[in-house]
Amino acid sequence: MINGVDVIGMLLGGLAAGMVLFIVSVGLSVTMGLMGFANLAHGSFAMLGGYVVVLSMNHWGIGYLPALLLAFVLVALVSIPAERLLYRRLYRAAELDQVLFTIGLVFALSAIVMIVVGPENQQIVLPTYLQGQLDIGITKYRTYSLLILVVGCIIAFLLWLAFERTLVGAQIRAAVDNRRMAESVGINVDRLFTMTFALGSGMAAFGGGLGAEFLGLDPQYALKYLVFFLIVVAVGGLGRVTGVFYAALILGVMDFVLKKYIPKGGTLFIYLLAIMLLLWRPQGLFGRSAK
């Protein structure tokens, strides 16, 4: 029999996993909505961020939280020339060309990581203040998972403010809805492309580092979680921060619970549910329907 403490534990575990999915996937949602670019290599930026955190902690003696910020900054900076030199050449290409290029990039980056670092799963030793459990009144739960929940909520709120309450956010939303009209009123869409791509890549790196202890980290990370990132974006809707937030939490809780009680078929159930949902609402559960 399942008691209330077990239910709360499963819920918190699923929400923590969902927060990691949200942090990684929100950048993919915005860049796909803004650029119309099928960027299957987005998970590779999360993988790179995770490796930056691991290597900086193990070899450079950098603390966990500074390492997360370093991962965000480094990957965001690296993504700028990547966007300008590689991605920009394929913005107007066919979807198949974009898919082939980005999936090839995934394999290339995975091979590079395997050669440089090795095929082993990387272990992150959390600082002492994140180890153990924290009493939250109704139960005790992992301090690290609670940190993920708090950080995820803060990021979601800040991104909502940035996209809904700032001029740049209004420009991005305008470009997502109608790029030609946005360009006609003087919005520099190419600059928005670079800014949002760098932000999305940095967020992916931050999420990859934050969830490395939770989800694991190896050279196959990008391929392993690619489908989950795409499902979150598809269900949440392109360019919708709040939609991706809710979709990631729902998927995280479902995956956590189903893997516990149906370890061999839980993931298949999620795939089938996503297929049926998208047949019903192709724009996603929280996306805006086409007019």
Secondary structure, 3 states (H helix, E strand, C coil): CCCHHHHHHHHHHHHHHHHHHHHHHHHHHHHHHHHCCCCCCHHHHHHHHHHHHHHHHHHCCCCHHHHHHHHHHHHHHHHHHHHHHCHHHHCCCCHHHHHHHHHHHHHHHHHHHHHHCCCCCCCCCCCHHHCCEEECCCCEEEHHHHHHHHHHHHHHHHHHHHHHCCHHHHHHHHHHHCHHHHHHCCCCHHHHHHHHHHHHHHHHHHHHHHCHHHHCCCCCHHHHHHHHHHHHHHHHCCCCHHHHHHHHHHHHHHHHHHHHHCCCCHHHHHHHHHHHHHHHCCCCCCCCCCC
